[in-house]
Amino acid sequence: MELTRLEQGGKPIYAVAGKCTVEHAATLRQSLLKAVSEQNVLTLDVSGVEEADITFLQLLLATALTLEQNGGSLRRHGTISPAALAAARVSGFARTPKLANFFSDED
């Protein structure tokens, strides 16, 4: 699992890539906490997620809630990887109000 900060149009985008499963949850959590401390609006690119489970989705929801509490928001950049989308749909996270826009088909 990697969380890489990229710049596009002067704005940061954080690309999540690799396996985002329980084995990698602590690393992803720390990376997301650091990103949230630096950004009020966090834009994630999850197109490179190769494997995802419930812990990945829980971390996304926690990130969205934390940002919202601080007046910010979680946004998606690019497409959703098939693995992330499948995990979100099977678990019901794709219909969770705080993540519904993140997992919508719109870009």
N, C-alpha and C positions, 0 to 999 in steps of 0.2 A: 504494500500500500504506500502510495506517495501522494502528498499534497504539495503541488508546485504553484508558486505565485508567478503569474504571467501579467503582462501589461498589454492592453488593447485600447487604443484611443485615449491613452492616459489614465485609464481606469484599471484597477487590479481585478484579475480573474484567477480563481484558485481551481486548478485542475486536479481532480481526484482520479487516480489510476491504480490498477492492480486489484488484488483481492481485498475486499472490504468486509471481512468476516470477524467473528468474535476474537479470533487470534490476533487481529490487528486493531481491535477497538481502542485499546489504550493509546496507541500511537496516533490514531486518527483523532481521538478526543483531544489530546494535547495540541495537535496541529490546528484543529478547529477553534479551540480556546484561544490560541495565539492569534489566529486570523480575526476572531470576533473582537479581541482587545485592540486590534489595529483598524478595523473597519466597522462602520455603522450599517452599511449595506454590503452584504457579503454575496458575491456572485460566484457560484460553483459550476464547474464544467464536469459532469459525471459521465461523459461519453467514453472514458477510458476504464470504467469500472468493469472488471472481468468476472467478478463473483461478489455477490452481496447477500447479506442475511439480515435478520431482524435487528441486530445491534447497529448496523449501518443506518438503518431507517430510524432507529431510536435516537442516534446521534444527530441525524438531520433534523428531527423534530425538536430535540433539545436546543439545537443551534438556532432554529427558527424562533422558538419561544424566547430564548435569551435575547436575540436581536430585537424582537418585538417589544420586550419589556424595556429596552433601552431606546425605543423610538426608531429602530432600524427594521431591516427586512432581509430575508433570504431569497435570492433569485437564482435562476438557472441560466446558464449560457450554453448554447448548442443543443445537441440531441442527447437523449437519455440512452445509456447503454442497454442492450437487451437484458443483461443480468440485473441491473438496477430496476428496470421497469417491471420485470417479472417478479422480483421480490416485493416491490411496492404493491403490485396488483394482487398477488397471492395473499399477502398479509393484511390487505385492506388499507395500508398507509397511503395509497394513491387517492383514497377518498377522504382521508383525514383533512379537515378544513384548513389547518395550518400548512399542509403540504400539497393540497389539491392543485394549486397553480403551478407548483414546482414540477409535478408529474403530469401536467396537462400536455397534450400533443402540440400545443403552440410553442414556438421558439422565442 
